[in-house]
Amino acid sequence: MANSNKDFDHVKLAVNEPNELGLLSSTFTEMSNELLKLYTSLEDKVQDKTRRLLAVIVLYWYYINALNY
């Protein structure tokens, strides 16, 4: 399944018929592309918040150590 492997590239369907199957194919591919963008954006946000949290933890650690001396 794409979401468990985090690989959305392999789900592109090459059905270009001017009928319901072609519409379903293009809609599915578009949905896959949007999911990839959302997933990537979410990963970037998590990494940014993790970096910021670690910076606060380091500052807090220095503050606590300064108070203990």
C-alpha positions as CSV (number, residue, x, y, z in Angstrom):
1,M,0.0,0.0,0.0
2,A,1.4,3.4,-0.9
3,N,0.9,5.1,2.4
4,S,2.7,2.4,4.4
5,N,5.7,2.6,2.1
6,K,5.6,6.4,1.7
7,D,6.0,5.9,-2.1
8,F,3.4,7.6,-4.1
9,D,5.2,7.6,-7.4
10,H,4.2,4.1,-8.5
11,V,0.5,4.8,-8.5
12,K,0.4,6.8,-11.7
13,L,-2.1,5.2,-14.1
14,A,-1.7,5.6,-17.8
15,V,-5.3,5.3,-18.9
16,N,-6.0,8.3,-21.2
17,E,-9.3,7.3,-22.5
18,P,-12.1,9.9,-22.9
19,N,-14.4,7.9,-20.6
20,E,-15.1,7.1,-17.0
21,L,-12.0,5.0,-16.7
22,G,-9.8,7.8,-18.0
23,L,-11.4,10.2,-15.6
24,L,-10.9,7.8,-12.7
25,S,-7.3,7.3,-13.7
26,S,-6.4,11.0,-13.9
27,T,-8.3,11.7,-10.7
28,F,-6.5,8.9,-8.9
29,T,-3.1,10.2,-10.1
30,E,-4.0,13.7,-9.0
31,M,-5.0,12.5,-5.6
32,S,-1.7,10.6,-5.3
33,N,0.2,13.7,-6.2
34,E,-1.7,15.7,-3.6
35,L,-1.0,13.1,-0.9
36,L,2.7,13.2,-1.7
37,K,2.7,16.9,-1.3
38,L,0.8,16.8,2.0
39,Y,3.0,14.0,3.3
40,T,6.2,15.8,2.4
41,S,5.0,19.0,3.9
42,L,4.0,17.2,7.1
43,E,7.5,15.6,7.3
44,D,9.1,19.0,6.9
45,K,6.9,20.6,9.6
46,V,7.7,17.7,12.0
47,Q,11.4,18.1,11.4
48,D,11.2,21.8,11.9
49,K,9.3,21.5,15.2
50,T,11.6,18.8,16.4
51,R,14.7,21.0,15.8
52,R,13.0,23.9,17.6
53,L,12.0,21.7,20.5
54,L,15.6,20.3,20.8
55,A,16.9,23.9,20.9
56,V,14.6,24.7,23.7
57,I,15.6,21.6,25.6
58,V,19.3,22.5,25.2
59,L,18.7,26.0,26.5
60,Y,16.6,24.7,29.4
61,W,19.4,22.3,30.3
62,Y,22.0,25.1,30.3
63,Y,19.7,27.2,32.4
64,I,19.2,24.4,35.0
65,N,22.9,23.7,35.1
66,A,23.7,27.4,35.6
67,L,21.2,27.5,38.6
68,N,22.8,24.5,40.2
69,Y,26.3,26.2,40.3
